[in-house]
Amino acid sequence: MADDTKGSSTYAAAYAPAKTVDKRRFKVKIISPYDTYFVGEAVSLSASNRMGPFDILAGHAKFFSIVDSGTVVVDTGFQHLEFQILRGIIRVNHDGLTLFVNI
């Protein structure tokens, strides 16, 4: 009995072209208790904390901080979005960034 592996779905999945992932982008969520300000992908996020201004780029190390009042800038690669916040908490992990604002 011949084993025709080329017809199996496992074979097809293993040899299918890989989906291209833009490694310059990461997932961003900016939310408050009552609103969602932004959910999408970005190239960078800029804000400031007690130590000064900082930028988050794709591949950033895990990071947790209180964010000072001021402007948060999200660069989507197509546009720069600015959000005025009172204060916030930012969490960066392996799959993206979440910024809880106005809390």
N, C-alpha and C positions, 0 to 999 in steps of 0.2 A: 504494500500500500504506500503510495507516494505521499509525501507531506508537502503540500503546496502552501508555503508560508507567505508567499507574496500576496495572497488574497486575504490574509487575516488582517483584522483591524489593528492588532498590536504591531504588526510589521509596518503598516501604513503610518501609524502614529510615530513610530521610531524613526522613520526616514522622511517624514514630512518636513518641509522647510521650517526652520524656527521662526517664531514671530519676532519681529524686530522690536526691541525695547529701547527707547531713547534714554540712555543712562544719564543724560543731563537734566532730566525732569524728575520730580517727586510729587507725591500726593500731598495736598494741603487742605486743611479744614480750619476755617476761622468761624467760631461760633460763640454766641452769648446765651444767657439763660432764655432769652426770648426771640432771638433772631439767628439766622444763618447768614453771615457776611460773604463767605466765599467757600466753595467746594470745587476742587479741580486740580489740575496739574500746574506746576510752576517750575521755573528755572532757578529762582531765588526768592528768599523772603528776607527783608531787612527790618530791624527793630532795634530797640535799645533797652538795656537793663542797668542796674546800679553801676556796673563796671564800664559802661559806655555802649556805643553802637555795635551791632553784630549782624552778620549775614549767615544765612543757612543755604547751603547748596546741596544738590543730590549727593548721596553718599556720606553725608555728615555723620559724625559719631553721635551716639545717644547723648541727649542733652535735655536738661530740665531747668527752667528758670522763671523767675517772676519778671514780667515785662513792664517797663515804666510807661506812664501816660505819654502819649504822643502819636506819631504817625508810624503805621506799619505799611511797608511797601511790598507788594507782591509783583514779581516780574514773571509773566506767563510766557515770555518769549515773543509775544505779539503785542502786548500792552503792559503798561505799568499801572497797577491799581493801588490807590492809597486809601487807608482806613484810619480814622482818628479814634483812638481808644483811650479809656480812662486808666486802665491797668489790665494785666492779664497774666496768664500762666501758659508757658509754651512747653510742649513735650515733643521731642524728636526721637523717633525710633527707626528700626529697619525698614518699615513700610511707609514712612511719611512723617508729617508734622501735624499736630493739632494745637491750635491757639485758642484758649478759652479767654474771652475778653469781657470787660465791663462787669467783673464779678466782685 
